[in-house]
Amino acid sequence: MSAFTAKTIIDFRKDIAPIGSGLSGHANALSSAFKNISAIGGVVIKELLRRKDFYVLFVLTALITVAMGSVNFFNEAKIVRYVKELCLLLIWISSLVISVTTAARQIPFERENRTLFPLLAKPVTRAQVVLGKFWGCWLATGLTLAVFYIFFLILGATRDGQWPIGPTFQALTLHWAMLGVVIAMTVLGSLIFAAPSSNNTITFVAVVGILLLGRHLNKVALQLDEPLQTLVYALYYIIPHLELYDVRDLLVHSWGAIPWLIWLAALAYAIVYAGLFLLGACAMFKRKSVN
């Protein structure tokens, strides 16, 4: 058994509420469930810190900040916008890579390392395992995104003298909400596909396809004959439209913040889809053998 596996088991023994601890009633049950989910999520964050993925994002962030600093050698305003656009594109790509690869390996690696058996032997339900894995991946991704966007805001302000705190906050939270949907989708995929590699590939293809083509499916449907037209239209209304969360233009062109009611509606939209994917993952994991 690896050192990380042993450490993981020790953390679970210390953090997860034991049976017969005197908790009773719905409030105590919810408190115990929250503690279990938080403990599992904490282990996911510790795992990410031990792996190279987390540091790759920070190295990439450092390289991006150096690129933004090089803009000081130019006096052309358009150059600043081009560099900002490149920076945001890189952080979108890197955040997607880390989110999908981290979420895809959680449950399969628990089963492979045989740490899933002692975990489920404790007062932890399978739904709490799924939610804990999701929470850990989502929180770790949010922390890294916050660091990048803070750097982006500070360096952008030193170049053009503006502090677009509202648009930056909206871009950060919408980006994080979109990644929540992606992570929930990946956790569900980890219970469907046999290997993390296949889950990674299929999830990446689906996410990139939605980002690039999702908004155009209704136009494509008009050019098709039945029954393909109905099928494409149905796909257009079923898929989560992740492209709605791409608000990089707010920062690239220094536009004002979007209406806050629209921002709240977008967050609610992401919560619904993430909840549906997690509900499916919990239902599937409940029926799935852990052997």
LODOLO-662079 format. One record per atom (N, C-alpha, C): atom name; x, y, z. Coordinates in steps of 0.05 Angstrom, whole numbers. Example, Ala and Ser with C-alpha at 12.3 -4.5 7.8 and 13.67 -1.06 7.14 Angstrom:
BEGIN
ATOM atome      u      v      w
ATOM     N    264   -114    156
ATOM    CA    246    -90    156
ATOM     C    264    -66    156
ATOM     N    257    -45    142
ATOM    CA    273    -21    143
ATOM     C    258      1    157
END
This chain:
BEGIN
ATOM atome      u      v      w
ATOM     N     17    -24      0
ATOM    CA      0      0      0
ATOM     C     18     25      0
ATOM     N     12     44    -17
ATOM    CA     29     68    -20
ATOM     C     26     85      5
ATOM     N     45    104      7
ATOM    CA     44    123     30
ATOM     C     20    141     28
ATOM     N     12    149      4
ATOM    CA    -12    166      1
ATOM     C    -37    151      9
ATOM     N    -38    125      2
ATOM    CA    -61    109      9
ATOM     C    -64    107     39
ATOM     N    -41    102     53
ATOM    CA    -42    100     82
ATOM     C    -50    127     94
ATOM     N    -39    148     83
ATOM    CA    -46    175     94
ATOM     C    -76    180     90
ATOM     N    -86    172     67
ATOM    CA   -115    176     61
ATOM     C   -132    162     81
ATOM     N   -126    137     88
ATOM    CA   -141    122    107
ATOM     C   -140    135    135
ATOM     N   -116    145    142
ATOM    CA   -113    158    168
ATOM     C   -130    183    169
ATOM     N   -131    198    148
ATOM    CA   -147    222    147
ATOM     C   -176    216    151
ATOM     N   -186    194    137
ATOM    CA   -214    187    140
ATOM     C   -221    178    168
ATOM     N   -202    164    181
ATOM    CA   -208    154    208
ATOM     C   -210    178    227
ATOM     N   -195    199    222
ATOM    CA   -195    222    240
ATOM     C   -219    240    235
ATOM     N   -227    244    209
ATOM    CA   -245    265    202
ATOM     C   -274    256    201
ATOM     N   -279    231    193
ATOM    CA   -307    222    188
ATOM     C   -321    215    214
ATOM     N   -345    225    216
ATOM    CA   -360    220    241
ATOM     C   -366    191    245
ATOM     N   -359    180    269
ATOM    CA   -363    151    274
ATOM     C   -392    145    281
ATOM     N   -398    119    278
ATOM    CA   -425    110    286
ATOM     C   -428    111    316
ATOM     N   -452    119    325
ATOM    CA   -456    119    354
ATOM     C   -444    143    368
ATOM     N   -440    165    353
ATOM    CA   -427    188    365
ATOM     C   -446    206    379
ATOM     N   -471    197    382
ATOM    CA   -490    213    397
ATOM     C   -507    232    379
ATOM     N   -503    231    353
ATOM    CA   -518    249    335
ATOM     C   -545    236    330
ATOM     N   -565    253    330
ATOM    CA   -592    243    325
ATOM     C   -608    265    312
ATOM     N   -629    257    297
ATOM    CA   -646    276    284
ATOM     C   -636    284    257
ATOM     N   -653    298    242
ATOM    CA   -646    306    215
ATOM     C   -623    326    215
ATOM     N   -622    345    233
ATOM    CA   -601    365    234
ATOM     C   -574    352    239
ATOM     N   -573    333    257
ATOM    CA   -548    320    263
ATOM     C   -540    302    240
ATOM     N   -559    290    227
ATOM    CA   -553    273    204
ATOM     C   -541    290    181
ATOM     N   -553    313    177
ATOM    CA   -542    331    156
ATOM     C   -514    341    164
ATOM     N   -510    346    189
ATOM    CA   -484    355    198
ATOM     C   -463    333    194
ATOM     N   -470    309    200
ATOM    CA   -452    286    197
ATOM     C   -446    282    167
ATOM     N   -466    284    150
ATOM    CA   -462    281    121
ATOM     C   -444    302    111
ATOM     N   -448    327    120
ATOM    CA   -431    349    111
ATOM     C   -402    345    119
ATOM     N   -398    335    143
ATOM    CA   -371    330    153
ATOM     C   -358    308    136
ATOM     N   -373    287    129
ATOM    CA   -361    266    113
ATOM     C   -354    276     85
ATOM     N   -372    292     73
ATOM    CA   -367    303     47
ATOM     C   -342    321     48
ATOM     N   -341    338     68
ATOM    CA   -318    356     71
ATOM     C   -292    341     75
ATOM     N   -293    319     90
ATOM    CA   -268    304     95
ATOM     C   -259    291     69
ATOM     N   -277    280     53
ATOM    CA   -270    267     28
ATOM     C   -259    289      9
ATOM     N   -273    311      8
ATOM    CA   -263    333     -9
ATOM     C   -236    343     -1
ATOM     N   -230    344     25
ATOM    CA   -204    352     34
ATOM     C   -182    334     25
ATOM     N   -188    308     25
ATOM    CA   -168    289     15
ATOM     C   -162    293    -15
ATOM     N   -183    300    -30
ATOM    CA   -180    305    -59
ATOM     C   -161    329    -63
ATOM     N   -165    350    -47
ATOM    CA   -148    374    -49
ATOM     C   -119    367    -42
ATOM     N   -115    351    -21
ATOM    CA    -88    343    -13
ATOM     C    -75    327    -35
ATOM     N    -91    310    -48
ATOM    CA    -80    294    -70
ATOM     C    -71    312    -93
ATOM     N    -87    332    -99
ATOM    CA    -81    350   -121
ATOM     C    -55    366   -114
ATOM     N    -52    372    -89
ATOM    CA    -27    387    -81
ATOM     C     -3    369    -84
ATOM     N     -6    343    -80
ATOM    CA     17    325    -82
ATOM     C     24    318   -111
ATOM     N      5    321   -129
ATOM    CA     10    314   -156
ATOM     C     21    339   -171
ATOM     N     30    334   -196
ATOM    CA     43    356   -211
ATOM     C     22    374   -224
ATOM     N     -3    365   -226
ATOM    CA    -23    381   -241
ATOM     C    -26    409   -229
ATOM     N    -27    410   -202
ATOM    CA    -31    435   -189
ATOM     C     -8    455   -195
ATOM     N     16    444   -194
ATOM    CA     39    462   -198
ATOM     C     42    470   -228
ATOM     N     33    452   -246
ATOM    CA     34    459   -274
ATOM     C     16    484   -279
ATOM     N     -7    485   -265
ATOM    CA    -24    509   -269
ATOM     C    -10    534   -258
ATOM     N      4    532   -236
ATOM    CA     17    555   -225
ATOM     C     41    564   -242
ATOM     N     55    544   -253
ATOM    CA     77    551   -271
ATOM     C     66    565   -296
ATOM     N     44    554   -306
ATOM    CA     31    566   -330
ATOM     C     22    594   -323
ATOM     N     11    598   -299
ATOM    CA      2    625   -291
ATOM     C     26    644   -290
ATOM     N     49    635   -280
ATOM    CA     72    652   -279
ATOM     C     81    659   -307
ATOM     N     81    640   -325
ATOM    CA     89    646   -353
ATOM     C     70    666   -365
ATOM     N     44    663   -359
ATOM    CA     25    682   -370
ATOM     C     29    710   -359
ATOM     N     35    712   -333
ATOM    CA     40    738   -322
ATOM     C     65    751   -334
ATOM     N     85    735   -339
ATOM    CA    109    746   -353
ATOM     C    102    756   -380
ATOM     N     85    742   -395
ATOM    CA     77    751   -421
ATOM     C     62    777   -420
ATOM     N     44    779   -399
ATOM    CA     30    805   -396
ATOM     C     49    827   -389
ATOM     N     70    822   -373
ATOM    CA     89    842   -366
ATOM     C    105    852   -390
ATOM     N    109    834   -410
ATOM    CA    124    842   -434
ATOM     C    109    862   -450
ATOM     N     82    866   -445
ATOM    CA     67    885   -460
ATOM     C     77    914   -454
ATOM     N     91    917   -432
ATOM    CA    102    943   -426
ATOM     C    122    954   -446
ATOM     N    132    935   -463
ATOM    CA    151    943   -483
ATOM     C    137    955   -508
ATOM     N    111    953   -509
ATOM    CA     96    962   -532
ATOM     C     78    985   -524
ATOM     N     72   1002   -543
ATOM    CA     55   1025   -538
ATOM     C     29   1023   -553
ATOM     N     24   1000   -566
ATOM    CA      0    996   -582
ATOM     C    -22    984   -564
ATOM     N    -46    997   -563
ATOM    CA    -67    988   -546
ATOM     C    -78    961   -554
ATOM     N    -77    956   -580
ATOM    CA    -88    930   -590
ATOM     C    -71    907   -580
ATOM     N    -45    911   -577
ATOM    CA    -28    890   -567
ATOM     C    -37    881   -539
ATOM     N    -45    899   -523
ATOM    CA    -55    893   -496
ATOM     C    -79    874   -497
ATOM     N    -98    880   -515
ATOM    CA   -121    863   -517
ATOM     C   -114    836   -528
ATOM     N    -95    834   -547
ATOM    CA    -87    808   -557
ATOM     C    -75    791   -536
ATOM     N    -58    803   -519
ATOM    CA    -45    788   -498
ATOM     C    -65    779   -477
ATOM     N    -83    796   -470
ATOM    CA   -104    789   -451
ATOM     C   -121    765   -462
ATOM     N   -128    767   -487
ATOM    CA   -143    745   -499
ATOM     C   -128    719   -498
ATOM     N   -102    720   -504
ATOM    CA    -85    696   -503
ATOM     C    -83    685   -475
ATOM     N    -80    702   -455
ATOM    CA    -78    694   -427
ATOM     C   -104    679   -419
ATOM     N   -127    691   -425
ATOM    CA   -152    678   -417
ATOM     C   -157    652   -431
ATOM     N   -148    651   -457
ATOM    CA   -151    625   -471
ATOM     C   -135    604   -458
ATOM     N   -110    610   -451
ATOM    CA    -93    590   -438
ATOM     C   -104    581   -411
ATOM     N   -115    599   -396
ATOM    CA   -126    591   -370
ATOM     C   -151    574   -373
ATOM     N   -167    580   -394
ATOM    CA   -190    563   -399
ATOM     C   -181    535   -407
ATOM     N   -161    533   -424
ATOM    CA   -152    506   -432
ATOM     C   -140    491   -408
ATOM     N   -123    504   -393
ATOM    CA   -110    491   -370
ATOM     C   -130    483   -349
ATOM     N   -149    500   -344
ATOM    CA   -169    493   -323
ATOM     C   -186    470   -331
ATOM     N   -193    468   -357
ATOM    CA   -208    445   -367
ATOM     C   -192    420   -365
ATOM     N   -167    421   -372
ATOM    CA   -150    397   -370
ATOM     C   -148    387   -342
ATOM     N   -142    405   -323
ATOM    CA   -139    397   -295
ATOM     C   -165    387   -283
ATOM     N   -187    401   -289
ATOM    CA   -213    393   -278
ATOM     C   -221    365   -287
ATOM     N   -219    360   -313
ATOM    CA   -228    334   -324
ATOM     C   -210    312   -315
ATOM     N   -184    315   -317
ATOM    CA   -165    294   -310
ATOM     C   -166    288   -280
ATOM     N   -170    308   -263
ATOM    CA   -172    304   -234
ATOM     C   -198    289   -227
ATOM     N   -220    298   -238
ATOM    CA   -246    285   -232
ATOM     C   -248    257   -243
ATOM     N   -236    252   -266
ATOM    CA   -239    226   -279
ATOM     C   -225    204   -264
ATOM     N   -204    210   -249
ATOM    CA   -189    189   -236
ATOM     C   -197    183   -207
ATOM     N   -216    199   -196
ATOM    CA   -221    197   -167
ATOM     C   -232    169   -159
ATOM     N   -256    163   -169
ATOM    CA   -268    137   -161
ATOM     C   -254    113   -172
ATOM     N   -245    113   -198
ATOM    CA   -230     90   -208
ATOM     C   -205     84   -192
ATOM     N   -190    105   -184
ATOM    CA   -165    101   -169
ATOM     C   -171     92   -141
ATOM     N   -193    100   -129
ATOM    CA   -201     90   -103
ATOM     C   -206     60   -104
ATOM     N   -220     52   -126
ATOM    CA   -225     23   -129
ATOM     C   -199      8   -135
ATOM     N   -182     19   -151
ATOM    CA   -157      6   -158
ATOM     C   -139      3   -134
ATOM     N   -137     23   -118
ATOM    CA   -120     22    -94
ATOM     C   -133      9    -70
ATOM     N   -158      0    -74
ATOM    CA   -173    -14    -54
ATOM     C   -177      2    -28
ATOM     N   -178     29    -31
ATOM    CA   -184     46     -9
ATOM     C   -214     51     -7
ATOM     N   -229     43    -28
ATOM    CA   -258     47    -28
ATOM     C   -272     29     -8
ATOM     N   -260      5     -3
ATOM    CA   -273    -14     15
ATOM     C   -273     -4     44
ATOM     N   -249      4     55
ATOM    CA   -250     15     83
ATOM     C   -266     40     85
ATOM     N   -267     56     63
ATOM    CA   -282     81     64
ATOM     C   -312     75     67
ATOM     N   -322     57     51
ATOM    CA   -351     50     52
ATOM     C   -358     33     76
ATOM     N   -338     21     89
ATOM    CA   -343      6    114
ATOM     C   -349     25    137
ATOM     N   -341     50    134
ATOM    CA   -347     70    155
ATOM     C   -375     81    150
ATOM     N   -385     99    167
ATOM    CA   -412    110    163
ATOM     C   -412    130    140
ATOM     N   -405    122    117
ATOM    CA   -404    139     93
ATOM     C   -421    125     71
ATOM     N   -440    139     61
ATOM    CA   -456    128     39
ATOM     C   -442    133     13
ATOM     N   -451    118     -8
ATOM    CA   -440    121    -34
ATOM     C   -445    149    -45
ATOM     N   -469    160    -39
ATOM    CA   -475    187    -48
ATOM     C   -456    207    -36
ATOM     N   -448    203    -11
ATOM    CA   -429    222      2
ATOM     C   -401    219    -11
ATOM     N   -394    196    -20
ATOM    CA   -369    192    -34
ATOM     C   -369    208    -60
ATOM     N   -391    206    -76
ATOM    CA   -393    220   -101
ATOM     C   -392    250    -96
ATOM     N   -408    260    -77
ATOM    CA   -409    288    -71
ATOM     C   -383    299    -60
ATOM     N   -370    283    -44
ATOM    CA   -344    291    -33
ATOM     C   -323    293    -55
ATOM     N   -322    274    -73
ATOM    CA   -303    276    -96
ATOM     C   -309    301   -113
ATOM     N   -334    305   -118
ATOM    CA   -342    329   -134
ATOM     C   -333    355   -119
ATOM     N   -340    356    -94
ATOM    CA   -334    380    -78
ATOM     C   -304    386    -77
ATOM     N   -288    365    -73
ATOM    CA   -259    369    -72
ATOM     C   -248    379    -98
ATOM     N   -256    367   -120
ATOM    CA   -246    375   -147
ATOM     C   -255    404   -153
ATOM     N   -280    410   -147
ATOM    CA   -291    436   -154
ATOM     C   -278    458   -137
ATOM     N   -274    453   -111
ATOM    CA   -262    472    -94
ATOM     C   -233    477   -101
ATOM     N   -218    456   -107
ATOM    CA   -190    459   -115
ATOM     C   -188    475   -141
ATOM     N   -205    470   -160
ATOM    CA   -205    485   -185
ATOM     C   -212    514   -180
ATOM     N   -231    519   -162
ATOM    CA   -239    547   -156
ATOM     C   -216    562   -143
ATOM     N   -201    549   -126
ATOM    CA   -178    563   -113
ATOM     C   -157    571   -134
ATOM     N   -151    553   -152
ATOM    CA   -131    559   -172
ATOM     C   -141    581   -191
ATOM     N   -167    580   -198
ATOM    CA   -178    601   -215
ATOM     C   -177    628   -201
ATOM     N   -182    629   -175
ATOM    CA   -182    654   -160
ATOM     C   -154    666   -161
ATOM     N   -133    650   -158
ATOM    CA   -106    660   -159
ATOM     C    -99    672   -186
ATOM     N   -107    658   -207
ATOM    CA   -101    668   -234
ATOM     C   -116    694   -239
ATOM     N   -142    695   -233
ATOM    CA   -157    719   -239
ATOM     C   -148    743   -222
ATOM     N   -138    738   -198
ATOM    CA   -127    760   -182
ATOM     C   -102    771   -195
ATOM     N    -84    753   -204
ATOM    CA    -60    761   -219
ATOM     C    -68    776   -244
ATOM     N    -88    766   -258
ATOM    CA    -96    778   -283
ATOM     C   -107    806   -278
ATOM     N   -122    809   -257
ATOM    CA   -133    836   -250
ATOM     C   -111    856   -242
ATOM     N    -92    847   -226
ATOM    CA    -71    865   -217
ATOM     C    -53    873   -240
ATOM     N    -45    854   -257
ATOM    CA    -27    861   -279
ATOM     C    -41    878   -300
ATOM     N    -67    872   -305
ATOM    CA    -82    888   -324
ATOM     C    -85    916   -314
ATOM     N    -89    920   -288
ATOM    CA    -92    946   -277
ATOM     C    -66    962   -278
ATOM     N    -43    949   -275
ATOM    CA    -18    963   -277
ATOM     C    -12    972   -306
ATOM     N    -25    959   -325
ATOM    CA    -20    966   -353
ATOM     C    -38    988   -363
ATOM     N    -64    986   -357
ATOM    CA    -83   1007   -368
ATOM     C    -95   1024   -346
ATOM     N    -88   1019   -320
ATOM    CA    -98   1036   -299
ATOM     C   -126   1031   -290
ATOM     N   -139   1010   -299
ATOM    CA   -167   1004   -293
ATOM     C   -168    980   -275
ATOM     N   -188    981   -257
ATOM    CA   -193    958   -238
ATOM     C   -222    948   -243
ATOM     N   -226    931   -263
ATOM    CA   -253    921   -269
ATOM     C   -261    898   -250
ATOM     N   -265    905   -225
ATOM    CA   -270    885   -204
ATOM     C   -296    870   -210
ATOM     N   -317    885   -217
ATOM    CA   -343    872   -223
ATOM     C   -342    852   -246
ATOM     N   -332    860   -269
ATOM    CA   -330    841   -292
ATOM     C   -311    818   -286
ATOM     N   -289    823   -271
ATOM    CA   -271    801   -264
ATOM     C   -284    781   -246
ATOM     N   -299    791   -226
ATOM    CA   -313    773   -208
ATOM     C   -334    757   -223
ATOM     N   -348    769   -241
ATOM    CA   -368    755   -256
ATOM     C   -355    734   -274
ATOM     N   -333    741   -287
ATOM    CA   -319    722   -304
ATOM     C   -309    698   -288
ATOM     N   -298    703   -264
ATOM    CA   -288    682   -247
ATOM     C   -310    664   -238
ATOM     N   -332    674   -228
ATOM    CA   -353    658   -217
ATOM     C   -367    642   -240
ATOM     N   -371    655   -263
ATOM    CA   -384    640   -285
ATOM     C   -366    618   -295
ATOM     N   -340    624   -297
ATOM    CA   -321    603   -305
ATOM     C   -321    580   -285
ATOM     N   -322    586   -259
ATOM    CA   -322    565   -239
ATOM     C   -348    549   -240
ATOM     N   -370    563   -245
ATOM    CA   -396    549   -247
ATOM     C   -396    530   -271
ATOM     N   -385    539   -293
ATOM    CA   -383    522   -317
ATOM     C   -366    497   -311
ATOM     N   -343    501   -297
ATOM    CA   -327    478   -290
ATOM     C   -341    459   -270
ATOM     N   -359    469   -254
ATOM    CA   -375    452   -237
ATOM     C   -392    432   -254
ATOM     N   -404    442   -276
ATOM    CA   -419    424   -293
ATOM     C   -400    404   -306
ATOM     N   -377    413   -315
ATOM    CA   -358    395   -328
ATOM     C   -348    373   -308
ATOM     N   -342    381   -284
ATOM    CA   -332    362   -264
ATOM     C   -354    342   -257
ATOM     N   -379    351   -254
ATOM    CA   -401    333   -248
ATOM     C   -405    313   -271
ATOM     N   -402    323   -296
ATOM    CA   -405    306   -319
ATOM     C   -382    285   -320
ATOM     N   -358    294   -312
ATOM    CA   -336    275   -312
ATOM     C   -339    254   -290
ATOM     N   -348    262   -267
ATOM    CA   -353    242   -245
ATOM     C   -373    221   -254
ATOM     N   -394    230   -268
ATOM    CA   -414    211   -279
ATOM     C   -400    193   -299
ATOM     N   -383    204   -316
ATOM    CA   -370    188   -337
ATOM     C   -351    168   -325
ATOM     N   -339    174   -301
ATOM    CA   -321    155   -288
ATOM     C   -335    130   -279
ATOM     N   -362    131   -276
ATOM    CA   -377    108   -269
ATOM     C   -389     93   -293
ATOM     N   -386    106   -316
ATOM    CA   -397     94   -341
ATOM     C   -375     80   -357
ATOM     N   -353     95   -361
ATOM    CA   -331     85   -378
ATOM     C   -311     68   -362
ATOM     N   -299     50   -376
ATOM    CA   -282     30   -362
ATOM     C   -256     42   -351
ATOM     N   -244     61   -365
ATOM    CA   -218     72   -357
ATOM     C   -219    102   -356
ATOM     N   -203    115   -339
ATOM    CA   -202    144   -338
ATOM     C   -193    156   -365
ATOM     N   -176    142   -380
ATOM    CA   -167    153   -405
ATOM     C   -190    156   -425
ATOM     N   -207    136   -427
ATOM    CA   -231    138   -445
ATOM     C   -250    160   -435
ATOM     N   -253    162   -408
ATOM    CA   -270    183   -397
ATOM     C   -259    210   -404
ATOM     N   -233    214   -401
ATOM    CA   -220    239   -408
ATOM     C   -226    247   -436
ATOM     N   -221    228   -455
ATOM    CA   -224    234   -483
ATOM     C   -252    241   -490
ATOM     N   -271    225   -481
ATOM    CA   -299    230   -488
ATOM     C   -309    256   -476
ATOM     N   -301    261   -451
ATOM    CA   -310    286   -438
ATOM     C   -298    311   -452
ATOM     N   -273    309   -459
ATOM    CA   -260    332   -473
ATOM     C   -274    337   -500
ATOM     N   -279    316   -515
ATOM    CA   -293    319   -541
ATOM     C   -320    331   -537
ATOM     N   -335    322   -517
ATOM    CA   -362    332   -512
ATOM     C   -361    362   -504
ATOM     N   -343    369   -485
ATOM    CA   -342    396   -476
ATOM     C   -333    415   -498
ATOM     N   -312    408   -512
ATOM    CA   -302    425   -534
ATOM     C   -323    427   -556
ATOM     N   -337    405   -562
ATOM    CA   -358    406   -581
ATOM     C   -381    425   -573
ATOM     N   -388    424   -548
ATOM    CA   -409    443   -538
ATOM     C   -400    472   -539
ATOM     N   -375    477   -531
ATOM    CA   -365    504   -531
ATOM     C   -363    516   -559
ATOM     N   -356    499   -579
ATOM    CA   -352    509   -606
ATOM     C   -378    508   -623
ATOM     N   -394    487   -619
ATOM    CA   -417    482   -637
ATOM     C   -444    484   -623
ATOM     N   -445    485   -596
ATOM    CA   -470    483   -582
ATOM     C   -490    505   -590
ATOM     N   -481    529   -594
ATOM    CA   -499    551   -600
ATOM     C   -509    550   -629
ATOM     N   -497    533   -646
ATOM    CA   -504    532   -674
ATOM     C   -521    508   -681
ATOM     N   -527    491   -662
ATOM    CA   -542    467   -668
ATOM     C   -570    472   -679
ATOM     N   -583    493   -669
ATOM    CA   -610    500   -679
ATOM     C   -609    509   -708
ATOM     N   -588    522   -716
ATOM    CA   -585    530   -744
ATOM     C   -579    506   -761
ATOM     N   -563    488   -751
ATOM    CA   -557    463   -766
ATOM     C   -582    447   -770
ATOM     N   -600    446   -749
ATOM    CA   -624    431   -751
ATOM     C   -642    440   -774
ATOM     N   -642    466   -779
ATOM    CA   -660    477   -800
ATOM     C   -652    466   -828
ATOM     N   -628    457   -831
ATOM    CA   -618    448   -857
ATOM     C   -621    418   -860
ATOM     N   -632    404   -840
ATOM    CA   -634    375   -841
ATOM     C   -663    367   -846
ATOM     N   -665    342   -855
ATOM    CA   -692    330   -859
ATOM     C   -700    314   -835
ATOM     N   -725    309   -833
ATOM    CA   -735    293   -811
ATOM     C   -726    264   -815
ATOM     N   -720    248   -794
ATOM    CA   -723    255   -765
ATOM     C   -698    268   -753
ATOM     N   -677    273   -770
ATOM    CA   -653    284   -759
ATOM     C   -657    312   -748
ATOM     N   -676    327   -761
ATOM    CA   -681    354   -752
ATOM     C   -691    355   -723
ATOM     N   -710    337   -718
ATOM    CA   -721    335   -690
ATOM     C   -700    326   -670
ATOM     N   -683    307   -679
ATOM    CA   -662    297   -661
ATOM     C   -642    319   -654
ATOM     N   -634    334   -674
ATOM    CA   -614    355   -669
ATOM     C   -627    378   -652
ATOM     N   -652    384   -658
ATOM    CA   -666    404   -641
ATOM     C   -667    395   -612
ATOM     N   -674    369   -608
ATOM    CA   -676    358   -581
ATOM     C   -648    360   -567
ATOM     N   -627    353   -582
ATOM    CA   -600    355   -571
ATOM     C   -593    384   -563
ATOM     N   -602    403   -580
ATOM    CA   -597    431   -574
ATOM     C   -609    440   -548
ATOM     N   -633    430   -541
ATOM    CA   -646    438   -516
ATOM     C   -638    421   -492
ATOM     N   -626    397   -497
ATOM    CA   -618    379   -475
ATOM     C   -591    386   -464
ATOM     N   -572    391   -482
ATOM    CA   -544    395   -473
ATOM     C   -541    420   -456
ATOM     N   -522    419   -437
ATOM    CA   -516    444   -422
ATOM     C   -500    463   -440
ATOM     N   -510    487   -443
ATOM    CA   -497    506   -461
ATOM     C   -474    520   -446
ATOM     N   -451    507   -446
ATOM    CA   -428    517   -432
ATOM     C   -417    542   -445
ATOM     N   -422    547   -470
ATOM    CA   -412    571   -483
ATOM     C   -424    596   -472
ATOM     N   -446    594   -457
ATOM    CA   -458    618   -445
ATOM     C   -440    630   -423
ATOM     N   -421    614   -413
ATOM    CA   -404    622   -391
ATOM     C   -377    634   -400
ATOM     N   -374    635   -426
ATOM    CA   -350    646   -438
ATOM     C   -353    676   -441
ATOM     N   -346    691   -420
ATOM    CA   -349    720   -420
ATOM     C   -321    734   -420
ATOM     N   -303    723   -434
ATOM    CA   -276    734   -435
ATOM     C   -276    762   -447
ATOM     N   -294    767   -465
ATOM    CA   -295    794   -478
ATOM     C   -299    816   -457
ATOM     N   -312    810   -435
ATOM    CA   -315    830   -414
ATOM     C   -288    841   -405
ATOM     N   -268    823   -403
ATOM    CA   -242    831   -394
ATOM     C   -224    840   -416
ATOM     N   -226    827   -439
ATOM    CA   -209    834   -462
ATOM     C   -214    862   -472
ATOM     N   -240    870   -474
ATOM    CA   -247    896   -485
ATOM     C   -255    916   -464
ATOM     N   -251    908   -438
ATOM    CA   -258    926   -416
ATOM     C   -287    936   -416
ATOM     N   -305    917   -422
ATOM    CA   -333    924   -421
ATOM     C   -343    924   -392
ATOM     N   -367    935   -388
ATOM    CA   -378    936   -362
ATOM     C   -389    908   -354
ATOM     N   -398    906   -329
ATOM    CA   -409    881   -319
ATOM     C   -436    876   -332
ATOM     N   -442    850   -335
ATOM    CA   -468    842   -345
ATOM     C   -489    846   -323
ATOM     N   -515    848   -330
ATOM    CA   -535    852   -309
ATOM     C   -534    829   -288
ATOM     N   -536    836   -263
ATOM    CA   -532    816   -242
ATOM     C   -554    795   -241
ATOM     N   -578    802   -250
ATOM    CA   -599    782   -251
ATOM     C   -593    760   -272
ATOM     N   -581    769   -294
ATOM    CA   -572    749   -315
ATOM     C   -550    732   -303
ATOM     N   -532    744   -288
ATOM    CA   -510    729   -276
ATOM     C   -521    708   -256
ATOM     N   -541    716   -240
ATOM    CA   -553    697   -222
ATOM     C   -568    674   -237
ATOM     N   -581    681   -259
ATOM    CA   -595    661   -275
ATOM     C   -575    641   -287
ATOM     N   -552    651   -295
ATOM    CA   -532    633   -306
ATOM     C   -521    614   -285
ATOM     N   -517    624   -260
ATOM    CA   -508    607   -239
ATOM     C   -529    586   -232
ATOM     N   -554    594   -232
ATOM    CA   -576    574   -226
ATOM     C   -577    553   -248
ATOM     N   -573    561   -273
ATOM    CA   -573    542   -296
ATOM     C   -551    522   -292
ATOM     N   -527    531   -283
ATOM    CA   -505    512   -279
ATOM     C   -510    494   -255
ATOM     N   -523    504   -234
ATOM    CA   -529    488   -211
ATOM     C   -548    465   -218
ATOM     N   -568    471   -235
ATOM    CA   -587    451   -243
ATOM     C   -574    429   -259
ATOM     N   -557    436   -278
ATOM    CA   -544    415   -294
ATOM     C   -524    399   -278
ATOM     N   -508    413   -261
ATOM    CA   -490    398   -244
ATOM     C   -505    379   -225
ATOM     N   -527    389   -214
ATOM    CA   -543    372   -197
ATOM     C   -554    347   -211
ATOM     N   -563    351   -237
ATOM    CA   -573    328   -252
ATOM     C   -551    307   -257
ATOM     N   -527    317   -264
ATOM    CA   -505    298   -269
ATOM     C   -497    284   -243
ATOM     N   -497    298   -220
ATOM    CA   -490    286   -195
ATOM     C   -512    266   -186
ATOM     N   -537    273   -191
ATOM    CA   -558    255   -184
ATOM     C   -556    229   -200
ATOM     N   -549    231   -226
ATOM    CA   -544    207   -242
ATOM     C   -521    191   -232
ATOM     N   -499    205   -224
ATOM    CA   -476    191   -214
ATOM     C   -482    177   -188
ATOM     N   -497    189   -170
ATOM    CA   -504    176   -144
ATOM     C   -521    151   -149
ATOM     N   -540    154   -168
ATOM    CA   -558    131   -173
ATOM     C   -542    108   -186
ATOM     N   -523    115   -204
ATOM    CA   -507     94   -217
ATOM     C   -488     81   -197
ATOM     N   -475     97   -180
ATOM    CA   -456     86   -161
ATOM     C   -470     68   -141
ATOM     N   -495     75   -135
ATOM    CA   -510     58   -116
ATOM     C   -514     30   -126
ATOM     N   -517     27   -152
ATOM    CA   -522      1   -164
ATOM     C   -496    -13   -173
ATOM     N   -474      2   -174
ATOM    CA   -450     -9   -185
ATOM     C   -434    -25   -164
ATOM     N   -423    -47   -173
ATOM    CA   -406    -63   -155
ATOM     C   -379    -50   -151
ATOM     N   -368    -51   -128
ATOM    CA   -342    -39   -122
ATOM     C   -320    -59   -124
ATOM     N   -326    -84   -131
ATOM    CA   -305   -105   -134
ATOM     C   -289   -100   -159
END
